[in-house]
Structures are given as structure tokens and as C-alpha cells.
């Protein structure tokens, strides 16, 4: 039994076009005359459409509601997170932890308020609000029996894809969502992975998305999430089978293809694997390799020496401090884009783990 669903998700950049992935899922703008808009909004709602094939049960005519909701949630999170790492745009759903005390902003904008409306907005009581996007008639608009036929221009696929990920990959409130030319090939490869490998890749993707969500507030943790996501891919590409141990319990190394440059003793070579992976799947120049080493060294300082990003514990408007903040922000952005690029290239690489 196949059921089609239309749900509201959000992005940080407006969607004005439509993308359909092989009639498996698609995203499109909300084309409704009754849907609310707000000039101050920074989360832009859009429709996600997809289907689920349920196994038919001869003993019952209805699917268990809790089972259905659980499968829906799993499917929706997989899609929004995939799109968030295979493009420059964070797609997301609202979670219950977004609830808060709040006051409203006028959907028409402050400059269009008459005196009566100004008095209303200037004398508000805060309310405990539940994060969500609703309007009368939405329930009917969410009910579909098939994918919405092409109502909008197809989404622009940017090329070269490498430049897409490196040339100002910043969300823009006044911009427009675009996808790289590699998006469909990457999705094809992802869904062709074995269940075991796809589960591991999905973990890397979720780590990166968690990093995006907290990077502006928990800068160091966000950065470590990006690093961990890359390390997860490294683990898929590089096996530790070539390392033998004197003791499996404490994992004292007997032989390894990696050695300490100072004493020559065998080592895990974690940083070397990290650098070599990015050299293979992003860029292999010496200048790029220095950047990868710098990023991994920073990771080590945070995890082993508690050397956090300045913005996590210090607030200052001094020019020197702001310059450091900008440098730190750029480092986090570079690391996120390294994950996005390496994942896209790894997925399209002809030799991948299939078991």
C-alpha cells in the first residue's frame, strides 16, 4: 500500500523553484493564497512531498497510527538531513524544544500599521508559544494522493559543483535556493549503498547537521561535530586491519604503516588518515594539506587541551576580538564545506564499501 504525504519543512534561504528526485520525494514552494508571510521571518516554509510503501496486512484495514508516524518521522529527517549536506542549505523541521515565551511581530510589517494596530502591538502580553506554521485550510492543502505536477520552474543546478561549495556558500534571507549539479548522482549513490554502509554514512550526516544547528551558539561543539562527521567517512574509506597490537586490551601497537616522525615508533596515524582522505576526495595540493592539518590540530587542542573558540566564553566588540571571531567562523565554515565536498565526492567515487 503506497501513501503520499505532504509536510511543511523549513530552510534559511527562500525556495522559489521545484526539485523532484526521481519521483521518490520532491520539495516545492508553498503556493497558497492563505499561507501567512512575514517580512521579519528568517525561517522559510516549503512543502516536502514523499511516499511510503506499507506492507498490506490482511488482518486489518488500517495502519497503526504510531507505526505510521514513526516511519514518517524517520523518512522526513533522512530527506532534510541529506539535502542539508549535499547542498549549501540547511533544511529542517521544527522540534518541541523551540517552544518559548514570545510576542508577535506584524505580518504586514511595522511601517504599515495604523494607530489602532500600533497600540495593539505596543501593549502585548507575552505568550508561551509552540513552534509551528499553521493557518486555516492547511490540513486540506497537506492531503495529496500523488506528487504535485510541475507547478514551478525546476531548481537551478549550479556548475561547476566545486565552486558551488566554495564560492560564498552562505545562507541568504534575500537569496534563492540552488543545488549543485551533483545532487541527483549523490542521492542515487546514497540509496544504492548497503544498509550497513548507509547506516554509517547517515550517522556522519546527522553529526554534520547537529553541528550546523549549534555552530552559532556552541561554536566549539559545532566544529567538533563537523570533524567527527569527516572522521566517520575516513573510517569507511581507510581500514585499521593493517595495524597489529602487542596487547589488544590496551591496544599497544606492534606494527602500523604509520610512524612517529620523531622516534619512528608505530602509531595510529589518525591525523595522517584524515589528511590523506581529504587530499583524495577534496583537493590534493600541499597548501590544502596544510589547511587539513591546521583543522585537525585545532580539533586536538579543543578535545585534549580545552582550547575553545573565543566566542564560546568571551564577548567583546574590540577590533582584535572581532577579527579573531571572524577567523574562527571561517574555520568552522571551511570544515563544514570540507565535509560536504568530501561526502559528495566519496558518494560518486566508483569504489565504495558495499557490504
KACORHU-V565470 format. One record per residue. PHI is phi in whole degrees, 0 to 359 (* if undefined). OMEGA is omega in whole degrees, 0 to 359 (NA if undefined). D_FIRST is the distance of its C-alpha to the first C-alpha in Angstrom with 1 decimal. Layout:
PHI OMEGA D_FIRST
PHI OMEGA D_FIRST
//
This chain:
* 181 0.0
255 176 3.8
238 178 6.6
259 182 10.2
229 170 13.2
235 182 16.9
227 177 19.4
269 170 23.1
236 185 24.8
227 174 28.4
219 179 30.9
265 175 34.7
233 183 35.2
298 174 34.0
258 181 31.2
240 182 32.2
231 187 30.1
235 176 26.5
231 178 24.9
243 177 21.6
263 172 20.7
49 181 19.2
56 173 16.4
260 170 15.1
205 175 16.9
207 174 19.8
239 180 22.7
203 179 24.7
295 174 27.5
279 181 27.1
258 184 28.3
222 179 29.2
283 183 32.6
250 180 32.3
289 181 31.2
286 173 34.2
228 181 36.2
208 183 39.1
294 182 41.9
261 184 42.2
294 176 38.6
242 172 38.0
247 186 34.2
251 182 32.4
285 176 29.0
209 179 26.3
265 168 22.7
247 177 20.1
241 179 16.8
201 176 13.9
229 175 10.1
228 175 8.2
265 179 5.5
260 174 5.1
287 181 6.2
284 181 5.9
249 183 9.5
292 184 11.6
272 182 14.2
214 181 12.5
265 184 10.7
239 175 10.5
278 178 9.8
302 187 13.4
299 181 14.8
290 176 16.9
295 181 14.3
298 181 12.2
297 180 15.6
298 179 16.8
294 177 14.0
301 182 14.6
301 180 18.2
299 181 18.2
295 183 16.4
296 180 18.7
294 179 21.8
297 182 21.1
292 184 20.9
294 179 23.9
287 175 26.0
301 181 25.4
296 182 26.5
286 181 29.4
253 177 30.9
267 175 30.2
224 178 31.9
268 189 34.9
240 177 32.9
273 172 31.6
262 185 28.2
200 173 27.5
247 175 26.0
285 178 28.4
247 184 29.0
295 182 30.7
284 176 33.9
274 179 34.6
295 183 35.8
192 167 39.5
288 183 42.5
198 169 42.8
241 184 44.3
270 170 42.7
248 183 43.7
288 180 44.0
294 180 41.2
271 184 44.0
94 183 46.1
296 185 49.4
288 180 51.6
252 180 50.1
279 171 50.8
275 185 53.4
299 180 55.8
296 181 53.8
290 177 50.7
299 179 52.7
297 179 54.2
296 183 50.7
286 179 49.5
276 182 52.8
231 181 52.7
277 166 49.3
257 175 48.4
297 176 46.0
232 174 42.7
276 187 40.2
256 175 37.2
257 182 33.6
298 179 32.3
176 179 29.8
232 186 29.4
221 172 28.9
194 179 30.1
302 181 29.8
97 182 26.9
297 182 24.9
305 180 22.1
293 182 21.6
288 180 21.9
275 182 19.1
272 178 16.5
226 178 14.9
243 177 12.1
196 177 13.1
293 176 15.9
294 179 19.3
295 185 21.4
306 177 24.6
255 185 26.7
233 174 28.9
301 178 30.9
295 183 29.2
298 180 30.3
286 177 33.6
260 187 33.5
277 174 36.8
219 356 39.0
289 185 40.6
298 182 38.0
299 179 40.7
292 177 42.6
304 183 39.5
277 186 39.3
245 184 43.1
263 177 44.5
54 183 44.3
277 187 40.7
250 174 41.0
296 181 38.7
225 179 40.4
298 181 39.9
259 180 41.4
262 181 39.6
212 182 36.4
296 172 33.5
230 179 33.8
245 175 32.0
283 180 33.7
297 183 33.4
272 192 31.9
303 183 28.8
292 178 26.3
299 180 28.0
294 178 27.9
295 176 24.2
304 183 23.7
295 180 26.0
300 184 24.5
284 176 21.0
271 179 22.8
296 174 24.7
296 181 24.2
303 182 22.6
296 181 26.1
290 180 27.7
298 177 24.9
298 179 25.3
292 178 29.1
295 179 28.7
299 178 26.4
298 178 29.2
297 180 31.7
297 181 29.6
294 176 29.3
299 180 33.0
297 180 33.9
294 175 31.9
299 178 33.6
298 178 36.8
301 185 36.2
292 184 35.5
250 189 38.8
299 180 41.0
279 182 42.9
250 179 43.6
241 192 43.7
299 183 45.0
292 179 45.9
293 177 42.7
298 178 40.7
299 179 42.8
296 177 42.3
296 178 38.5
296 179 38.7
298 180 41.1
298 178 38.8
296 177 35.9
295 180 38.1
299 176 39.4
297 176 35.9
292 178 35.6
301 180 39.1
297 177 38.1
284 185 35.4
271 186 37.9
243 182 41.0
271 175 41.3
266 183 43.8
296 183 44.4
282 179 47.6
264 175 49.2
245 188 51.1
242 169 52.4
289 181 55.7
219 181 53.9
288 181 50.1
290 180 50.5
266 178 52.2
58 170 50.9
291 189 54.4
276 176 54.0
265 180 56.0
222 179 54.9
202 176 52.8
287 181 52.7
247 183 53.4
225 177 56.8
296 181 58.6
293 181 60.7
268 185 63.5
256 178 64.0
83 181 61.9
287 179 60.0
294 181 56.4
223 178 53.8
295 180 50.0
71 184 50.3
298 180 47.4
296 179 48.9
298 178 49.6
298 179 46.0
301 182 44.8
293 182 47.3
295 178 46.7
298 181 42.9
290 176 43.4
296 181 46.1
283 189 43.7
252 176 40.7
234 179 42.4
206 188 46.1
253 181 48.7
287 178 52.0
295 178 54.5
297 177 54.2
295 180 50.5
300 178 51.1
297 178 53.6
296 180 50.9
299 179 48.5
294 179 51.3
298 179 52.2
295 182 48.7
290 176 48.5
297 178 52.0
295 176 51.0
302 181 48.1
294 179 50.6
296 180 52.9
290 185 50.3
282 187 49.0
253 182 52.4
238 180 54.9
56 179 53.1
267 185 54.0
278 171 51.5
297 185 51.1
305 183 53.9
295 179 51.6
282 184 50.2
220 183 53.5
221 178 55.9
240 180 56.0
204 178 58.7
255 178 59.3
293 185 62.0
302 180 61.6
299 180 61.7
295 181 58.9
296 177 56.7
295 178 57.3
295 179 56.1
302 181 53.0
294 179 52.2
298 178 52.8
296 179 50.5
299 180 47.8
296 178 48.1
296 178 47.8
296 180 44.5
296 178 43.1
303 184 44.3
293 176 42.6
299 182 39.2
291 174 39.6
296 177 40.6
294 181 37.3
301 181 35.3
293 182 37.4
294 178 37.4
296 180 33.6
299 181 33.1
288 179 35.7
296 180 34.6
297 183 31.0
268 180 32.4
288 187 35.1
296 182 34.7
254 178 35.3
230 179 32.9
293 185 32.1
251 184 29.3
261 NA 29.4
//
